[in-house]
């Protein structure tokens, strides 16, 4: 058969139809139309929701191996961390047991020494648990309100502490609540004792969330890291309560006093539960007034007794 007589037209099954450019333009316009319609009229949202619902079980099944892989790694890491935490807790428990034994021994020795020296027993400080309700609305002060007041036995001047140390002092007492001024308030002050040097001083609120040690000479023996506890000499705070530690010491030659900044032991941010202590002045015996009474008795005796005239010599 001659080659010129062959039919070169493609069969109907392989006919191309529209050109590639026509198809690209058509489907591009259709895609833009669907995006605009979905954005403006939410046309495709039901279809998308139905498709997502139908594919959700498939996604869950396909994600199981990945979750198992990550979960096994997290489980092994958590197991190692738990074992390490258990070892640290056991070591800490052993150290605390040793400290408890030594503390009991020292307490018994203290009782024997007090009995030997005929000293009165240490005062047992009474406490009252309370919960912090809210902070004061004044932005220039650091005060909080607790849910215990005069009906619960709270008195003005009561120290307020938590597990870390001293938080502040009760300054206003109402029937069912009380106002506590924190140590970081600009008007707060507390007598302290340096546990390293046994030097007494006074700590004041810094007003910016910190504290400072004022009226300390430039050559005072104060170092960064020194811990300050309550001295117990003011008749308000029991002795030995943590107050702060020295955060910075600035000594200047032209100034007579050193600038000593402190970091409070008990941070008031996030505190919920506190203990309200009874002031020591309510438990101490009344101060003796023998001297004023004796002076008054002597003055009264001089007024009531007639003066004797000196006798002349014979």
C-alpha positions as CSV (number, residue, x, y, z in Angstrom):
1,X,0.0,0.0,0.0
2,X,1.4,3.4,-0.9
3,X,2.4,5.6,2.0
4,X,0.4,8.5,0.7
5,X,-2.8,6.7,1.2
6,X,-2.4,6.2,5.0
7,X,-4.8,8.2,7.2
8,X,-2.7,10.2,9.7
9,X,-5.5,11.7,11.8
10,X,-5.6,10.4,15.4
11,X,-8.4,8.0,16.3
12,X,-11.3,9.4,18.3
13,X,-9.9,7.9,21.5
14,X,-6.7,9.9,21.3
15,X,-8.1,13.2,20.2
16,X,-6.7,16.1,22.2
17,X,-9.8,18.3,22.3
18,X,-9.0,21.8,23.6
19,X,-5.5,23.1,23.6
20,X,-3.3,23.2,26.7
21,X,-3.4,27.0,27.0
22,X,-7.2,27.0,26.8
23,X,-7.4,24.4,29.6
24,X,-4.9,26.4,31.7
25,X,-6.9,29.6,31.3
26,X,-10.2,27.8,32.0
27,X,-9.1,26.1,35.2
28,X,-7.2,29.2,36.4
29,X,-10.4,31.2,36.1
30,X,-12.4,28.5,37.8
31,X,-9.9,28.4,40.7
32,X,-10.1,32.2,41.1
33,X,-13.9,32.1,40.9
34,X,-14.0,29.3,43.6
35,X,-11.6,31.2,45.9
36,X,-13.6,34.4,45.6
37,X,-16.9,32.6,46.1
38,X,-15.6,30.7,49.1
39,X,-14.2,33.9,50.6
40,X,-17.3,36.0,50.0
41,X,-20.2,33.5,50.2
42,X,-18.7,30.5,52.0
43,X,-19.7,28.2,49.1
44,X,-17.0,25.5,49.7
45,X,-17.1,25.5,53.5
46,X,-19.8,22.7,53.7
47,X,-17.8,20.5,51.3
48,X,-14.6,21.2,53.2
49,X,-16.2,20.4,56.5
50,X,-17.6,17.1,55.1
51,X,-14.2,16.2,53.6
52,X,-12.4,17.0,56.9
53,X,-14.9,14.8,58.8
54,X,-14.4,11.9,56.4
55,X,-10.6,12.2,56.5
56,X,-10.3,12.6,60.3
57,X,-10.3,8.8,61.1
58,X,-7.6,8.3,58.4
59,X,-5.5,11.1,59.9
60,X,-5.9,9.6,63.4
61,X,-4.8,6.1,62.1
62,X,-1.8,7.5,60.2
63,X,-0.8,9.6,63.3
64,X,-0.7,6.6,65.6
65,X,2.8,5.4,64.7
66,X,4.2,9.0,65.0
67,X,2.5,9.4,68.4
68,X,3.9,6.1,69.6
69,X,7.4,7.1,68.5
70,X,7.3,10.5,70.2
71,X,5.5,9.0,73.2
72,X,8.1,6.3,73.7
73,X,10.9,8.9,73.7
74,X,9.0,11.1,76.1
75,X,8.3,8.1,78.4
76,X,12.0,7.2,78.5
77,X,13.1,10.8,79.2
78,X,10.4,11.1,81.9
79,X,11.5,7.8,83.5
80,X,15.1,9.0,83.6
81,X,14.0,12.3,85.1
82,X,11.8,10.6,87.7
83,X,14.7,8.3,88.7
84,X,17.1,11.2,89.1
85,X,14.5,13.2,91.1
86,X,14.0,10.1,93.3
87,X,17.7,9.9,94.0
88,X,17.9,13.6,94.8
89,X,14.9,13.3,97.1
90,X,16.5,10.4,98.9
91,X,19.7,12.3,99.4
92,X,17.9,15.3,100.6
93,X,15.8,13.2,103.0
94,X,18.9,11.7,104.5
95,X,20.4,15.2,104.9
96,X,17.2,16.4,106.5
97,X,17.1,13.4,108.8
98,X,20.7,14.2,110.0
99,X,19.8,17.9,110.5
100,X,16.6,16.9,112.4
101,X,18.6,14.7,114.7
102,X,21.1,17.4,115.4
103,X,18.3,19.9,115.9
104,X,16.7,17.7,118.5
105,X,20.0,17.2,120.3
106,X,20.6,21.0,120.3
107,X,17.0,21.6,121.5
108,X,17.5,19.2,124.5
109,X,20.9,20.8,125.2
110,X,19.3,24.2,125.1
111,X,16.6,23.1,127.6
112,X,19.3,21.8,130.0
113,X,21.4,24.9,129.7
114,X,18.3,27.1,130.4
115,X,17.5,25.0,133.4
116,X,21.1,25.2,134.6
117,X,21.2,29.0,134.2
118,X,17.7,29.4,135.6
119,X,16.4,31.2,132.5
120,X,12.8,31.3,131.7
121,X,11.7,29.0,128.8
122,X,11.5,30.3,125.3
123,X,8.2,31.9,124.3
124,X,5.9,29.8,122.2
125,X,4.6,32.0,119.4
126,X,1.0,31.6,118.6
127,X,0.0,31.7,114.9
128,X,-3.1,31.9,112.8
129,X,-3.4,30.7,109.2
130,X,-4.8,33.1,106.7
131,X,-5.2,33.5,102.9
132,X,-4.3,36.5,100.8
133,X,-7.5,37.9,99.1
134,X,-6.1,40.7,96.9
135,X,-3.6,43.5,96.7
136,X,-4.3,47.1,97.6
137,X,-5.4,49.4,94.8
138,X,-2.7,52.0,95.6
139,X,0.0,51.6,93.0
140,X,2.5,53.4,95.1
141,X,2.4,51.0,98.1
142,X,2.9,47.3,98.6
143,X,0.0,46.1,100.7
144,X,-2.3,43.0,100.6
145,X,-5.5,42.1,102.4
146,X,-6.0,38.8,104.2
147,X,-9.2,37.0,105.2
148,X,-8.6,37.2,109.0
149,X,-9.5,40.2,111.1
150,X,-10.4,41.3,114.7
151,X,-13.0,38.6,115.1
152,X,-10.3,35.9,114.5
153,X,-7.9,37.4,117.0
154,X,-5.7,39.5,114.7
155,X,-4.2,42.6,116.3
156,X,-2.3,45.6,114.8
157,X,1.4,45.0,114.5
158,X,1.1,41.2,114.0
159,X,4.0,39.7,111.9
160,X,3.0,37.9,108.7
161,X,5.2,35.1,107.4
162,X,5.2,32.2,105.0
163,X,7.5,29.2,104.5
164,X,10.3,31.4,103.1
165,X,10.4,34.1,105.8
166,X,8.8,37.4,106.9
167,X,6.4,39.0,104.5
168,X,5.3,42.0,106.4
169,X,3.2,43.3,109.3
170,X,-0.5,43.9,109.9
171,X,-1.1,47.7,109.9
172,X,-4.9,47.9,109.7
173,X,-7.4,45.5,111.3
174,X,-11.1,45.3,110.4
175,X,-13.8,43.0,111.6
176,X,-13.3,40.2,109.0
177,X,-10.1,41.1,107.2
178,X,-6.8,43.0,107.8
179,X,-4.3,45.0,105.8
180,X,-0.7,43.8,105.6
181,X,2.1,46.1,104.7
182,X,4.8,44.2,103.0
183,X,8.5,44.6,103.8
184,X,9.1,45.9,100.3
185,X,6.8,48.9,100.9
186,X,8.6,52.3,101.0
187,X,7.4,52.9,104.6
188,X,8.2,49.5,106.0
189,X,11.1,48.9,108.4
190,X,12.3,45.9,110.4
191,X,15.2,45.3,112.8
192,X,17.5,42.6,111.6
193,X,20.6,40.7,112.7
194,X,23.5,39.7,110.4
195,X,23.9,36.0,111.1
196,X,27.6,36.1,110.1
197,X,28.8,39.1,112.1
198,X,25.9,39.2,114.7
199,X,25.6,42.9,113.9
200,X,22.2,44.5,114.4
201,X,20.8,47.0,112.0
202,X,17.5,48.1,110.4
203,X,16.2,47.1,107.0
204,X,13.9,49.4,105.1
205,X,11.6,48.9,102.1
206,X,13.1,50.2,98.8
207,X,9.8,51.1,97.2
208,X,10.7,49.3,93.9
209,X,10.2,45.8,95.0
210,X,13.4,45.5,97.0
211,X,14.9,46.4,100.3
212,X,18.0,48.3,101.6
213,X,20.1,48.5,104.7
214,X,20.4,52.1,105.7
215,X,22.7,54.1,108.0
216,X,25.6,51.6,107.7
217,X,29.1,53.1,107.7
218,X,31.2,52.8,104.6
219,X,33.6,50.4,106.3
220,X,30.9,48.2,107.8
221,X,31.6,44.5,107.7
222,X,28.8,43.6,105.2
223,X,29.3,41.2,102.3
224,X,27.2,40.1,99.4
225,X,25.3,37.0,100.4
226,X,25.1,37.8,104.2
227,X,21.7,36.6,105.6
228,X,19.6,38.8,107.7
229,X,17.2,37.4,110.3
230,X,14.9,39.1,112.8
231,X,16.7,40.1,116.0
232,X,13.7,39.7,118.3
233,X,14.6,42.9,120.3
234,X,11.7,45.0,119.1
235,X,9.0,43.0,120.9
236,X,7.1,42.3,117.6
237,X,9.0,39.8,115.5
238,X,10.2,36.5,117.0
239,X,14.0,36.0,116.7
240,X,15.5,33.9,113.9
241,X,13.0,34.5,111.1
242,X,14.6,35.0,107.6
243,X,14.2,38.5,106.3
244,X,16.6,39.0,103.4
245,X,20.1,38.5,102.1
246,X,22.6,41.1,100.9
247,X,22.4,41.5,97.1
248,X,24.8,44.4,96.6
249,X,27.2,46.6,98.5
250,X,28.3,50.0,97.0
251,X,31.0,51.9,99.0
252,X,31.7,55.4,97.9
253,X,34.5,57.5,99.2
254,X,32.6,60.8,99.2
255,X,29.7,59.3,101.2
256,X,29.8,58.4,104.8
257,X,27.3,55.5,104.5
258,X,27.4,52.5,102.2
259,X,24.5,51.7,99.9
260,X,23.5,48.2,100.6
261,X,20.7,46.6,98.6
262,X,18.8,43.5,99.9
263,X,16.7,40.8,98.3
264,X,13.7,39.7,100.4
265,X,13.7,36.1,101.5
266,X,9.9,35.8,101.0
267,X,8.8,37.1,97.7
268,X,5.2,38.4,97.9
269,X,4.3,37.7,94.3
270,X,2.1,34.7,94.0
271,X,1.7,34.1,97.8
272,X,-1.7,32.6,98.7
273,X,-1.4,31.3,102.2
274,X,0.4,32.9,105.2
275,X,0.7,32.7,108.9
276,X,-0.2,35.6,111.2
277,X,1.9,35.6,114.4
278,X,1.0,37.1,117.7
279,X,3.4,40.0,118.6
280,X,5.9,39.2,121.3
281,X,4.9,42.2,123.3
282,X,1.6,40.6,124.1
283,X,3.3,37.5,125.6
284,X,6.2,39.2,127.4
285,X,5.7,40.1,131.1
286,X,4.8,43.7,131.8
287,X,7.7,46.0,132.1
288,X,8.7,46.8,135.7
289,X,7.7,50.3,136.8
290,X,9.6,50.2,140.1
291,X,11.7,53.2,139.4
292,X,8.9,55.7,138.6
293,X,6.9,54.3,141.5
294,X,9.8,54.5,143.9
295,X,10.5,58.1,142.9
296,X,6.8,59.0,143.4
297,X,6.9,57.4,146.9
298,X,10.0,59.3,147.8
299,X,8.5,62.6,146.7
300,X,5.3,61.9,148.7
301,X,7.3,61.0,151.8
302,X,9.3,64.2,151.5
303,X,6.1,66.2,151.4
304,X,4.4,64.5,154.3
305,X,7.4,64.2,156.6
306,X,8.2,67.5,158.6
307,X,11.7,68.7,158.2
308,X,13.9,68.3,161.2
309,X,15.8,71.4,162.4
310,X,19.4,70.9,163.2
311,X,20.1,71.1,167.0
312,X,22.6,73.7,168.2
313,X,25.8,72.4,169.8
314,X,26.0,72.9,173.6
